[in-house]
Amino acid sequence: MTDRITGRTALLEKLANERILVMDGAMGTMIQKRKLVEEDYRGARFKDWPSDLKGNNDLLVLTNPQVIADIHAAFLEAGADIIETDTFNGTSISMADYDMQDLAYEINLEGAKLARKVADEWTERTPEKPRFVAGSIGPTNKTLSVSPDVNNPGFREVTFDEVAAAYKTQVEGLMDGGVDIILIETVFDTLNAKAAIFATEEVFEERGVRLPIMLSCTVTDMSGRNLSGQTIEAFWYSVRHAKPFTIGLNCAFGAEHLRPHAVTLAAIADTRVAIYPNAGLPNEMGEYDESPAVTGAHLKEWAKEGLLNIVGGCCGTTPEHIAAIAKAVEGIPPRRVPAHTPAMRLSGIDPITIINAAE
């Protein structure tokens, strides 16, 4: 087991040094296209469940796994090197909305096994292009940094320990299912991300193995801050101790509006950068209209400017978008990871760098 993990990690590092790797697109968009109804989510196992289950996309890995397998396959066929498990909301905290908190481990286990099976099938088809699985870990539907009660700023719905425990169960399921990467994504609250990092490191230590960690922040407005108020630079200094395989940005905007923040991140991060934007901004119906050609054209320019190591798509992106992105970045060398002068780099909501002026 350890040898397999070590070998896969070494191969991933080698490929990332050689070319820009491509991630998949939006799982939610693809599920919506299938127009699933309540019965599709329930399946036979949960046909008598007391609450509505439509919209619980992660549950489909148990009740309708072929739908998820087909989506994975479509993104791999489009040229993705890395697919994400259908486990974005797979913590006990988020699953409590459906009274399914006790299913968290099983959902992550089966989601990982499903993605692993499809990825391995495609690796066998195209051994010159091995495929990898990233275990998707979302931010949960609770926040540790911001009170949900405007009249009580000190109130929190959950504690750090509770969030970390929920993430630990998720990481255990993902690793038992065979993922290659732990992807802590769509970070809107840095403290939630720290709980996920803490839980991941705890599992690594207990098992005596490590997987590459990918961290991806989402900004909430054009100023480039996340919901807990941090700038991109401050966020990086807050999580740099995790020594992630990549640091990145996803969701929030399309490539056009996300670019300034990607430029900032690429300049300061002494690790690889992974970016997967939305297909533009949503229209008045909440849908995404940006065409694959437009998305691909934006990201081709990013690649030529040396901003990218890994690239993919978030909300609204389809296999057609991923195919366009893969074609756009093909043959363009990956961003060279810079070496920075050692300094004390601290962060609250803003960063501060302290350099010894006497040197």
URQUI-V482261 format. One line per field, one symbol per residue. phi: phi as a letter, one per 40 degrees, with the letter a starting at -180 (. if undefined). psi: psi as a letter, one per 20 degrees, with the letter a starting at -180 (. if undefined). A space follows every 50 residues. Layout:
# URQUI-V482261
phi->???
psi->???
This chain:
# URQUI-V482261
phi->.cccccccccccccccccaccbccbccddccdccfcbdccccgccbcbcc bcbchccccccccaccdccccdcccccchccbbbccbdbcccccccdbfb dccdcccccccccccccccccccccbccbcbbbbccbccgcbbccbccbc cadccbcbbdcccccccccccccccccgccbbbcbfcbbccccccccdcc cccdcccgbbbcbbbbcbcbaccgbcccgccdccdcccbcccfccababa ggbccdccddcccdcccbccacbbbacccgcccccgbbbccdccdccdcc cdcccgcbbbaabbdgcbdccccccdcccdgcccdcccbbcdacbbabcb cabbbcccc
psi->gghgggggghgggghhhhrpqpraboggghghhilqrghhhgahhkhjpi rqipimhhhhihhlhhggghgghghghijphpqqqmkhkkqhghihhjkk hijgggghghgghghgggghghhhgmhimqqqppoporirjqpiippioh inhipqhrrghggggghggggggghhikqhqooorloiohhghhhggggg hgggghikqqqqppppqpqiriikqahjiqrgghgghhihhilqgqqaqr bfrrhgiighhhggghhiplaqpppnrrmaqqaijjrpipqhgggggghg ggghikiphqqbqcpiprhhghghgghhipipqqpppqpqpproorqdiq qppopoii.
